[in-house]
């Protein structure tokens, strides 16, 4: 399970189920360092790609050196493409808040500090937006989290893919200290808490 610094929390199953129809769908999730967000979603059965990148700012600002300075309008984010026949958007939300992001933290996650690490949901359809709003309301009333929930729903802006060396980072660098300390436990929590959604192999971008 997750280490003490980032305990996994079993988020409630959504009362408002997503109904998105046939065909692949895409949504954006910001939840701290994109390495871990991508790593978890890459192990979710039904996810077809998980691309690390930047969301919220301009094209000129979309570089790791600028974003990591904290001086841009971007957050580190992951664009997730999934098959709703295999995993629904509301199930992705449950996984996200269970093992990826602490919804009570503002401008930080895990060891990382700064507005570029803020947790934010970015729905890319009216259905996703309705489901996300209903789920945040449900989370606030659930009593699962003792502190106020501050994760918000953001407007969809242009998503810029991060540099190639950030893509599939956990898969390419499984012995990296950050991956071992912060992201490997998240994947273990996914497997333990949601075995029906866990896929052992990474989906590669």
GIGI-V861435 format. One line per field, one symbol per residue. burial: b if it has 24 or more other C-alpha atoms within 12 Angstrom, else e. A space follows every 10 residues. Layout:
BEGIN
burial: ???
END
This chain:
BEGIN
burial: bbeeebbbbb bbbbebbbeb eeeebbbbbb bbbbbbbbbb bbbbbbbbbb bbbbbbbeee bbbbeebbeb ebbbbbbbbb bbbbebbbbb bbbbbbbbbb bbbbbbbbbb ebebbbbbbb bbbbeebbbb bbbebbebbe eeeebeeebe bbbbebebbb bbeeebbbbb beeeeeeebe bbbbbbbbbb bebbeebbbe ebbeb
END
